[in-house]
Amino acid sequence: MKEIVLTDVENETIDLPLNDGTTYHVPAADVEKYAKLYQAVNVMDELRGMYGWLDSNPAKRKTRNGIKAFITRWLKKAQDSGGRSTFAKKPTIREMTMKQMLTDITWIPEKDKPRLRAYFIEKYGECYEG
């Protein structure tokens, strides 16, 4: 397996493998732009997930012209699912903080979530949605 190449620790970036055997360097400026566009998403975690997926699926690697569309689709999907990637797991009860446990609405029916989300944010300043 090719090593994940992370550069510039302060402005962490990553190189994603392409179908022609080269890599696409995701510039720090793009990482910042993605973070602004997809605010519910941890962009670097998602980029690492993309690397893992592309590394595990060499036949499905993207072209140099198609990699940015792949990144955008992946991040939009993560954003649309509440900022949680399909590969991210929900923390166990032991891994959750007391405030997360207190404000957890993951088990609430969808129709009631907006009301409880507003209540917890007003009362505790946050709401845990997984």
N, C-alpha and C positions, 0 to 999 in steps of 0.2 A: 504494500500500500504506500502510495506517495504521501510524504509528510505534509500536513497542513502548514501552509506558509503564512504566518502572521507577521506583519511588519508594523513598525512605528507604534510602540506600546501605548502611547497617549492617544493617538488616533488610530486605533486598532483597525486593520483591514485584513482581507483574506484573498487568496487566489483560488478560483474555482476551475476544476478541470473541464476542458472542452473536448468535443468529439474528434478533433484533429490531433490530439495528444499534447496540445499546448494548454496554457492556463489563461484565465481572464482575471486580471488584477482589479478588484473592486476598490476604486479610489476612496480615500477618506471623505472627500467632498460628497460622493454619492451616498456613503453610509450616513452622513449627517442629513442629507436630503431625504433619504428613506426614513430616518428617525422622525423627521418633522412631518412627513406625509402619513406615516403609520405609527401614530403616537402610542397606541396600545401594545405595540410589538417591541420586543427586545431584538433589534435588528441584528446584532452580532450573533446572538444565539440562533436566530433563523438562518443566517449565512453559514454558520457551522453545520446546521441541519442540512442545508443545501449541499454543502461539500460532502457530507456523509452520504446523502442520497445519490449525488452524481458519481461518487467514488464506487458505490455499491451497484450502480446501474450504468456501466460503461456504454451499453448499446443505446441508452436514452440521454446521453450527454448532449448538450446544446452546442450550436454553432456560435462563432464569435458574433455574428449578427443577431442571433436569437437569445443570447444569454441575459440581456437586460430585460427582455419581455418575460423570461422565466423568473427572474428575481422579482419583478413587479407582481406577477401572478401569485407567486408563493407568499409574498408579504401581504398582498390584499386578502388572500384566503385566511392567513393568520389573523389579520385585523378583523375580518368579518366574523371570525369565530371567537371574538372577545380578546384577542391578543395572545391566545394560546395556540401554539402550533399543534399539528396533528401528532407530532412525536413527543410533545411535552406531556409529562404525567402530572396528575394532581398530587400535591404533597399528602403524605399520610397525616393522621391526626397528631402524631408526635412531632412532625416537622412544621406544623402550623403554629403561628404565634397565638397568644391568647386573644388579641384583637381580631386576627383573621377568623378564629373559631367563633367569636362573638358576632362578627358581621358577615358570616358565611351565608350567601343566598344561593349557592349552587344547587341546593335541593328544593328550592321554591319553584312552584309552577311559573312558567314564562309570563302569564298574565299578571301575576302579583309582583314580579321583580321590579318594575319601574318605581312602584310606590315604596317598596322596602329599600331599594337602592337609595332613593332620595332621603328616606328617614335615617339610614345609617350614615350617609355622608353628612347630613346636618348634625346628627348627634355625636358621631365619633370621628368625622373627618375622612372616613374611608369606608369602602364596602368591598368585601372579598367575593370575587366571582370566579375563582379558580384560576 
